[in-house]
Amino acid sequence: MAERKLRMAVPIKGWLVNPRRWSVKNILNLAEIGEYYKEGKDVHFKSSDPEIEVIPVRASDVPYFLNASLFDIGITGTDLIREGDTSDSNLEYICDLGCRFCKFKR
């Protein structure tokens, strides 16, 4: 019987994917996990590791998908985890990737 792949949810668009130095897109490329590509208007992810299945989803959906055990690991903003209904959650915060910082202006 084939072993189950690790399922990873990654943002499909937004600041976490923009081509900046520490975007999720670049981090996954540097880690040699794979790369994003476009097919028409759709965004896909090609994994270079046969044991990892990376699926682009809306960043706001990542906490819910993880909570429902549809994915094993995911990348999203900490604000989405704090603001979402995760009161009965088993989500675990691992680290800050430093992709985006919020600045307030007076």
TIGU-849508 format. One record per residue (C-alpha): residue in one letter; residue number from 1; y, x, z. Coordinates in Angstrom, 2 decimals, decimal comma, m for minus. Layout:
REM TIGU-849508
<rec type="A" seq="NUM" v="Y" u="X" w="Z"/>
...
//
This chain:
REM TIGU-849508
<rec type="M" seq="1" v="0,00" u="0,00" w="0,00"/>
<rec type="A" seq="2" v="3,42" u="1,35" w="m0,94"/>
<rec type="E" seq="3" v="5,83" u="2,04" w="1,88"/>
<rec type="R" seq="4" v="8,98" u="m0,05" w="2,12"/>
<rec type="K" seq="5" v="12,18" u="1,58" w="0,88"/>
<rec type="L" seq="6" v="15,17" u="2,08" w="3,17"/>
<rec type="R" seq="7" v="17,67" u="m0,62" w="2,13"/>
<rec type="M" seq="8" v="21,33" u="0,40" w="2,34"/>
<rec type="A" seq="9" v="24,31" u="m1,95" w="1,85"/>
<rec type="V" seq="10" v="27,45" u="m0,29" w="0,48"/>
<rec type="P" seq="11" v="30,85" u="m1,77" w="m0,44"/>
<rec type="I" seq="12" v="31,19" u="m2,93" w="m4,02"/>
<rec type="K" seq="13" v="34,97" u="m2,41" w="m4,22"/>
<rec type="G" seq="14" v="38,11" u="m1,73" w="m2,19"/>
<rec type="W" seq="15" v="39,39" u="1,27" w="m0,27"/>
<rec type="L" seq="16" v="35,92" u="2,41" w="0,73"/>
<rec type="V" seq="17" v="34,99" u="2,90" w="m2,93"/>
<rec type="N" seq="18" v="38,27" u="4,18" w="m4,44"/>
<rec type="P" seq="19" v="38,04" u="7,70" w="m5,86"/>
<rec type="R" seq="20" v="39,52" u="9,59" w="m2,91"/>
<rec type="R" seq="21" v="38,08" u="12,62" w="m1,19"/>
<rec type="W" seq="22" v="36,23" u="10,79" w="1,61"/>
<rec type="S" seq="23" v="35,40" u="7,49" w="m0,02"/>
<rec type="V" seq="24" v="31,89" u="6,06" w="0,33"/>
<rec type="K" seq="25" v="31,43" u="6,69" w="m3,38"/>
<rec type="N" seq="26" v="32,12" u="10,41" w="m2,98"/>
<rec type="I" seq="27" v="30,17" u="10,73" w="0,27"/>
<rec type="L" seq="28" v="27,04" u="9,25" w="m1,33"/>
<rec type="N" seq="29" v="27,52" u="11,53" w="m4,35"/>
<rec type="L" seq="30" v="27,92" u="14,61" w="m2,13"/>
<rec type="A" seq="31" v="24,83" u="13,63" w="m0,12"/>
<rec type="E" seq="32" v="23,00" u="13,41" w="m3,45"/>
<rec type="I" seq="33" v="21,89" u="9,86" w="m2,68"/>
<rec type="G" seq="34" v="23,14" u="8,60" w="m6,02"/>
<rec type="E" seq="35" v="26,17" u="7,23" w="m7,78"/>
<rec type="Y" seq="36" v="28,01" u="4,03" w="m8,63"/>
<rec type="Y" seq="37" v="28,18" u="2,91" w="m12,25"/>
<rec type="K" seq="38" v="29,62" u="m0,09" w="m14,09"/>
<rec type="E" seq="39" v="27,81" u="m2,31" w="m16,52"/>
<rec type="G" seq="40" v="30,41" u="m4,65" w="m17,96"/>
<rec type="K" seq="41" v="32,17" u="m6,15" w="m14,95"/>
<rec type="D" seq="42" v="29,23" u="m5,55" w="m12,61"/>
<rec type="V" seq="43" v="29,02" u="m2,56" w="m10,28"/>
<rec type="H" seq="44" v="25,62" u="m1,03" w="m9,59"/>
<rec type="F" seq="45" v="24,31" u="1,98" w="m7,71"/>
<rec type="K" seq="46" v="21,71" u="4,34" w="m9,06"/>
<rec type="S" seq="47" v="19,77" u="6,01" w="m6,24"/>
<rec type="S" seq="48" v="18,47" u="9,51" w="m6,84"/>
<rec type="D" seq="49" v="16,04" u="9,13" w="m3,93"/>
<rec type="P" seq="50" v="13,03" u="6,89" w="m4,66"/>
<rec type="E" seq="51" v="12,75" u="6,02" w="m0,95"/>
<rec type="I" seq="52" v="16,31" u="4,62" w="m0,71"/>
<rec type="E" seq="53" v="17,49" u="1,38" w="m2,31"/>
<rec type="V" seq="54" v="21,30" u="1,22" w="m2,32"/>
<rec type="I" seq="55" v="22,81" u="m2,18" w="m3,07"/>
<rec type="P" seq="56" v="26,56" u="m2,76" w="m3,53"/>
<rec type="V" seq="57" v="27,79" u="m5,89" w="m1,72"/>
<rec type="R" seq="58" v="31,12" u="m7,21" w="m0,44"/>
<rec type="A" seq="59" v="32,19" u="m5,11" w="2,56"/>
<rec type="S" seq="60" v="32,80" u="m8,29" w="4,57"/>
<rec type="D" seq="61" v="29,15" u="m9,34" w="4,06"/>
<rec type="V" seq="62" v="27,62" u="m6,10" w="5,35"/>
<rec type="P" seq="63" v="27,64" u="m7,07" w="9,08"/>
<rec type="Y" seq="64" v="26,02" u="m10,43" w="8,33"/>
<rec type="F" seq="65" v="23,35" u="m8,94" w="6,06"/>
<rec type="L" seq="66" v="22,53" u="m6,30" w="8,69"/>
<rec type="N" seq="67" v="22,38" u="m8,92" w="11,43"/>
<rec type="A" seq="68" v="19,98" u="m10,97" w="9,29"/>
<rec type="S" seq="69" v="17,83" u="m7,82" w="8,79"/>
<rec type="L" seq="70" v="18,30" u="m7,93" w="5,01"/>
<rec type="F" seq="71" v="19,33" u="m4,26" w="5,10"/>
<rec type="D" seq="72" v="18,36" u="m1,34" w="7,33"/>
<rec type="I" seq="73" v="21,74" u="0,41" w="7,26"/>
<rec type="G" seq="74" v="25,18" u="m0,35" w="5,88"/>
<rec type="I" seq="75" v="28,68" u="0,98" w="5,45"/>
<rec type="T" seq="76" v="31,70" u="m1,21" w="6,16"/>
<rec type="G" seq="77" v="34,99" u="m1,19" w="8,00"/>
<rec type="T" seq="78" v="34,97" u="m1,32" w="11,79"/>
<rec type="D" seq="79" v="37,55" u="m4,11" w="11,57"/>
<rec type="L" seq="80" v="35,01" u="m6,31" w="9,77"/>
<rec type="I" seq="81" v="32,48" u="m5,71" w="12,51"/>
<rec type="R" seq="82" v="35,01" u="m6,49" w="15,27"/>
<rec type="E" seq="83" v="36,41" u="m9,58" w="13,53"/>
<rec type="G" seq="84" v="33,10" u="m11,06" w="12,46"/>
<rec type="D" seq="85" v="30,88" u="m13,35" w="14,48"/>
<rec type="T" seq="86" v="28,58" u="m10,66" w="15,83"/>
<rec type="S" seq="87" v="28,27" u="m11,92" w="19,40"/>
<rec type="D" seq="88" v="24,47" u="m12,03" w="19,14"/>
<rec type="S" seq="89" v="24,41" u="m8,91" w="17,02"/>
<rec type="N" seq="90" v="22,13" u="m5,93" w="17,20"/>
<rec type="L" seq="91" v="24,50" u="m3,82" w="15,09"/>
<rec type="E" seq="92" v="24,94" u="m0,21" w="16,11"/>
<rec type="Y" seq="93" v="28,06" u="1,79" w="15,25"/>
<rec type="I" seq="94" v="27,01" u="5,27" w="14,14"/>
<rec type="C" seq="95" v="30,17" u="7,10" w="13,05"/>
<rec type="D" seq="96" v="33,64" u="6,87" w="11,55"/>
<rec type="L" seq="97" v="33,74" u="8,14" w="7,96"/>
<rec type="G" seq="98" v="37,55" u="8,43" w="8,03"/>
<rec type="C" seq="99" v="37,92" u="6,59" w="4,73"/>
<rec type="R" seq="100" v="41,02" u="4,57" w="5,59"/>
<rec type="F" seq="101" v="43,69" u="4,45" w="8,22"/>
<rec type="C" seq="102" v="46,14" u="1,64" w="8,81"/>
<rec type="K" seq="103" v="49,84" u="2,36" w="9,21"/>
<rec type="F" seq="104" v="52,31" u="m0,16" w="10,59"/>
<rec type="K" seq="105" v="55,94" u="m0,04" w="9,52"/>
<rec type="R" seq="106" v="58,84" u="m1,38" w="11,52"/>
//
